[in-house]
Amino acid sequence: MIRKPTTTDSVLDEIHETRRETFERFGGDAKATLEDARQRQEAYGRPAWRAGEAGSSIPLEVEKAPPTAP
């Protein structure tokens, strides 16, 4: 039998329990769980990143270090 770790932090316990319930609701299917999360994000007007869509990547700006004195 696999023992689930318990903590003394009720917030962490609640997060872990919610994650387990969500995962079990989709029969352990990670892709279905992720798709549900994306649909909920979009329904609430939150940005949802999707791999492979045109323009879906956001270029990162790289700051250049100032030149050092010789």
MDTraj code that builds the backbone (N, CA, C; nanometers):
import mdtraj as md
import numpy as np

residues = "MET ILE ARG LYS PRO THR THR THR ASP SER VAL LEU ASP GLU ILE HIS GLU THR ARG ARG GLU THR PHE GLU ARG PHE GLY GLY ASP ALA LYS ALA THR LEU GLU ASP ALA ARG GLN ARG GLN GLU ALA TYR GLY ARG PRO ALA TRP ARG ALA GLY GLU ALA GLY SER SER ILE PRO LEU GLU VAL GLU LYS ALA PRO PRO THR ALA PRO".split()
xyz = np.array([
    [0.0833, -0.1177, 0.0000],
    [0.0000, 0.0000, 0.0000],
    [0.0880, 0.1244, 0.0000],
    [0.0518, 0.2191, -0.0868],
    [0.1270, 0.3438, -0.0945],
    [0.0705, 0.4402, 0.0076],
    [0.1591, 0.4924, 0.0893],
    [0.1173, 0.5896, 0.1896],
    [0.1320, 0.7297, 0.1350],
    [0.0288, 0.8078, 0.1472],
    [0.0347, 0.9458, 0.1030],
    [0.0942, 1.0284, 0.2168],
    [0.1962, 1.1073, 0.1859],
    [0.2573, 1.1883, 0.2906],
    [0.1589, 1.2927, 0.3423],
    [0.1665, 1.3204, 0.4682],
    [0.0845, 1.4256, 0.5271],
    [0.1767, 1.5337, 0.5798],
    [0.1264, 1.6525, 0.5816],
    [0.2056, 1.7639, 0.6316],
    [0.1334, 1.8262, 0.7496],
    [0.1974, 1.9209, 0.8110],
    [0.1335, 1.9951, 0.9185],
    [0.0805, 2.1274, 0.8650],
    [0.0895, 2.1454, 0.7344],
    [0.0445, 2.2686, 0.6700],
    [-0.0899, 2.2428, 0.6027],
    [-0.1956, 2.2981, 0.6574],
    [-0.3299, 2.2718, 0.6048],
    [-0.3478, 2.3244, 0.4630],
    [-0.2783, 2.4326, 0.4279],
    [-0.2890, 2.4869, 0.2923],
    [-0.2295, 2.3884, 0.1918],
    [-0.1117, 2.3352, 0.2221],
    [-0.0505, 2.2365, 0.1329],
    [-0.1358, 2.1110, 0.1226],
    [-0.1914, 2.0673, 0.2342],
    [-0.2790, 1.9504, 0.2319],
    [-0.3984, 1.9739, 0.1403],
    [-0.4556, 2.0927, 0.1453],
    [-0.5705, 2.1249, 0.0606],
    [-0.5302, 2.1288, -0.0870],
    [-0.4151, 2.1853, -0.1175],
    [-0.3657, 2.1889, -0.2560],
    [-0.3475, 2.0479, -0.3084],
    [-0.2834, 1.9617, -0.2305],
    [-0.2605, 1.8233, -0.2738],
    [-0.3920, 1.7482, -0.2916],
    [-0.4855, 1.7690, -0.2019],
    [-0.6150, 1.7015, -0.2113],
    [-0.6912, 1.7472, -0.3360],
    [-0.6903, 1.8769, -0.3639],
    [-0.7577, 1.9292, -0.4825],
    [-0.6947, 1.8717, -0.6082],
    [-0.5617, 1.8642, -0.6114],
    [-0.4921, 1.8080, -0.7279],
    [-0.5317, 1.6621, -0.7483],
    [-0.5342, 1.5849, -0.6388],
    [-0.5728, 1.4431, -0.6493],
    [-0.7159, 1.4282, -0.7001],
    [-0.8071, 1.5078, -0.6454],
    [-0.9472, 1.4998, -0.6874],
    [-0.9637, 1.5362, -0.8346],
    [-0.8938, 1.6396, -0.8772],
    [-0.9024, 1.6811, -1.0171],
    [-0.8478, 1.5723, -1.1079],
    [-0.7347, 1.5166, -1.0722],
    [-0.6727, 1.4118, -1.1532],
    [-0.7615, 1.2876, -1.1595],
    [-0.8214, 1.2508, -1.0469],
    [-0.9090, 1.1335, -1.0429],
    [-1.0368, 1.1557, -1.1228],
    [-1.0853, 1.2801, -1.1266],
    [-1.2077, 1.3110, -1.2018],
    [-1.1909, 1.2781, -1.3498],
    [-1.0681, 1.2851, -1.3995],
    [-1.0398, 1.2552, -1.5395],
    [-0.9742, 1.1188, -1.5563],
    [-0.9926, 1.0322, -1.4590],
    [-0.9428, 0.8959, -1.4679],
    [-0.7925, 0.8855, -1.4826],
    [-0.7209, 0.9830, -1.4291],
    [-0.5753, 0.9798, -1.4363],
    [-0.5201, 1.0245, -1.5705],
    [-0.6063, 1.0752, -1.6587],
    [-0.5638, 1.1192, -1.7920],
    [-0.5104, 1.2619, -1.7825],
    [-0.3784, 1.2755, -1.7877],
    [-0.3147, 1.4062, -1.7718],
    [-0.3541, 1.5018, -1.8839],
    [-0.3674, 1.4518, -2.0063],
    [-0.4048, 1.5385, -2.1184],
    [-0.5455, 1.5941, -2.0996],
    [-0.6377, 1.5111, -2.0543],
    [-0.7749, 1.5570, -2.0305],
    [-0.7783, 1.6573, -1.9166],
    [-0.6977, 1.6351, -1.8139],
    [-0.6897, 1.7279, -1.7016],
    [-0.6382, 1.8633, -1.7493],
    [-0.5339, 1.8617, -1.8320],
    [-0.4755, 1.9844, -1.8844],
    [-0.5745, 2.0577, -1.9750],
    [-0.6440, 1.9849, -2.0594],
    [-0.7412, 2.0483, -2.1488],
    [-0.8534, 2.1136, -2.0689],
    [-0.8983, 2.0500, -1.9627],
    [-1.0002, 2.1094, -1.8769],
    [-0.9492, 2.2389, -1.8154],
    [-0.8247, 2.2389, -1.7697],
    [-0.7659, 2.3599, -1.7107],
    [-0.7585, 2.4713, -1.8144],
    [-0.7202, 2.4377, -1.9366],
    [-0.7133, 2.5386, -2.0430],
    [-0.8512, 2.5969, -2.0727],
    [-0.9518, 2.5110, -2.0784],
    [-1.0879, 2.5585, -2.1055],
    [-1.1362, 2.6511, -1.9950],
    [-1.1028, 2.6176, -1.8705],
    [-1.1431, 2.7038, -1.7596],
    [-1.0696, 2.8373, -1.7646],
    [-0.9407, 2.8356, -1.8013],
    [-0.8651, 2.9599, -1.8148],
    [-0.9289, 3.0501, -1.9189],
    [-0.9622, 2.9928, -2.0350],
    [-1.0218, 3.0701, -2.1431],
    [-1.1596, 3.1220, -2.1031],
    [-1.2377, 3.0421, -2.0316],
    [-1.3713, 3.0834, -1.9891],
    [-1.3653, 3.2042, -1.8955],
    [-1.2585, 3.2146, -1.8187],
    [-1.2434, 3.3263, -1.7257],
    [-1.1631, 3.4409, -1.7869],
    [-1.1333, 3.4301, -1.9171],
    [-1.0615, 3.5371, -1.9844],
    [-0.9143, 3.5433, -1.9522],
    [-0.8593, 3.4352, -1.9047],
    [-0.7162, 3.4320, -1.8739],
    [-0.6408, 3.3775, -1.9951],
    [-0.5204, 3.4272, -2.0178],
    [-0.4447, 3.3767, -2.1327],
    [-0.4091, 3.2293, -2.1148],
    [-0.4220, 3.1551, -2.2223],
    [-0.3892, 3.0126, -2.2184],
    [-0.2915, 2.9837, -2.3313],
    [-0.1745, 2.9388, -2.2988],
    [-0.0723, 2.9069, -2.3975],
    [-0.0986, 2.7708, -2.4574],
    [-0.0881, 2.7600, -2.5889],
    [-0.1044, 2.6323, -2.6578],
    [0.0173, 2.6109, -2.7469],
    [0.0818, 2.4998, -2.7288],
    [0.2003, 2.4673, -2.8079],
    [0.1618, 2.4485, -2.9538],
    [0.2465, 2.4954, -3.0426],
    [0.2286, 2.4701, -3.1843],
    [0.1398, 2.5693, -3.2567],
    [0.0777, 2.6617, -3.1869],
    [-0.0051, 2.7602, -3.2550],
    [0.0826, 2.8751, -3.3015],
    [0.0496, 2.9283, -3.4193],
    [0.1255, 3.0407, -3.4721],
    [0.1187, 3.1564, -3.3740],
    [0.2331, 3.2143, -3.3454],
    [0.2387, 3.3282, -3.2551],
    [0.2206, 3.2926, -3.1088],
    [0.2293, 3.1639, -3.0756],
    [0.2055, 3.1245, -2.9371],
    [0.3273, 3.1440, -2.8477],
    [0.4423, 3.1619, -2.9084],
    [0.5608, 3.1802, -2.8249],
    [0.5834, 3.3285, -2.7995],
    [0.6313, 3.3585, -2.6848],
    [0.6598, 3.4965, -2.6476],
    [0.8107, 3.5101, -2.6398],
    [0.8687, 3.5930, -2.7270],
    [1.0152, 3.6056, -2.7225],
    [1.0599, 3.6704, -2.5926],
    [1.1637, 3.6172, -2.5375],
    [1.2196, 3.6716, -2.4146],
    [1.3247, 3.7755, -2.4495],
    [1.3180, 3.8861, -2.3828],
    [1.4194, 3.9881, -2.4041],
    [1.5383, 3.9559, -2.3156],
    [1.6549, 3.9583, -2.3741],
    [1.7754, 3.9288, -2.3003],
    [1.8496, 4.0603, -2.2759],
    [1.8701, 4.0883, -2.1506],
    [1.9435, 4.2084, -2.1175],
    [2.0917, 4.1816, -2.1332],
    [2.1572, 4.2737, -2.1997],
    [2.3017, 4.2603, -2.2193],
    [2.3714, 4.3324, -2.1052],
    [2.4750, 4.2692, -2.0559],
    [2.5543, 4.3317, -1.9505],
    [2.6303, 4.4494, -2.0105],
    [2.6459, 4.5569, -1.9342],
    [2.7216, 4.6706, -1.9855],
    [2.8661, 4.6288, -2.0111],
    [2.9269, 4.6888, -2.1111],
    [3.0664, 4.6529, -2.1410],
    [3.1573, 4.6854, -2.0228],
    [3.2550, 4.6002, -2.0046],
    [3.3494, 4.6234, -1.8953],
    [3.4644, 4.7095, -1.9462],
    [3.5204, 4.7877, -1.8572],
    [3.6330, 4.8743, -1.8940],
    [3.7562, 4.7890, -1.9156],
    [3.8373, 4.8253, -2.0192],
    [3.9618, 4.7464, -2.0425],
    [4.0653, 4.7651, -1.9360],
])
top = md.Topology()
chain = top.add_chain()
for i, resn in enumerate(residues, 1):
    res = top.add_residue(resn, chain, resSeq=i)
    for name in ("N", "CA", "C"):
        top.add_atom(name, md.element.get_by_symbol(name[0]), res)
traj = md.Trajectory(xyz[None], top)
